[in-house]
Amino acid sequence: MNEILLKQENSIQNELTKEPKIYQRARAQFNGIYENSNDSTVATDEIADRLEPFFEVIDKNLLSNEEIAKIKNNLRACSAITDKDEFINAVMDALKPALDVRVDRAAEFEEAQAHAMNITGGFTKINRLLSYGKSGPTIHIHAPPGETVGNKITLYREALRKLAKIVDADPEIQKITATSVLVATHPGIFTRAGFEVENISDKFKQQHFAGEKEELKNAKISREEFLKRFLVKDL
């Protein structure tokens, strides 16, 4: 009986001490960034560069300039840490005020995060849930964080119709792609829309999605098929 109670207590304690998902994702990303260079100074600089657009657009009522300055100072101090685990823990501590905003004010944080990711990635916003980037004859669809957004299906459909007009107006575009966790977890969404879903290589994942622990897949569709399905001609 005592052994059973001890197991129950340990299980409860583990749940209480488990990090929220946003912290787990951040920790995994920082781990990937560090492993790419194995240098705390390089990793600190990359994390700081990625965060700068977020700090610029976040509502200062949620995260004041004083708090941002303190976060930046604490982050810079992490560059002197040579042990990987110690480095990641220190980065998490430095960024805790920002991550706490994600927990307490999820919608506002997520909107700022989406805007910052568009800036960092050079993506053009279509609506709150979809952005895109163009590389030669390929359009790559980007889905910013949208856990707090309602009416997702309607917004996705509206975005794809708007994107179809962009594709129609640019004859150079021959292929539309998307690479994400969403493609891997809900491939039927994409196959029903005419996309072909395929695996990605470990090298591609390491280059473009370092630190992402969840499975990723790629979806692709030709220009002709995309326009046939999503282009709505103006009357």
Beta strands, then each sheet from edge to edge (+ up, - down):
strand 1: 124-127
strand 2: 130-135
strand 3: 138-142
strand 4: 175-180
strand 5: 196-199
strand 6: 217-222
sheet 1: 1+ 2- 3+ 4+ 6- 5+
end
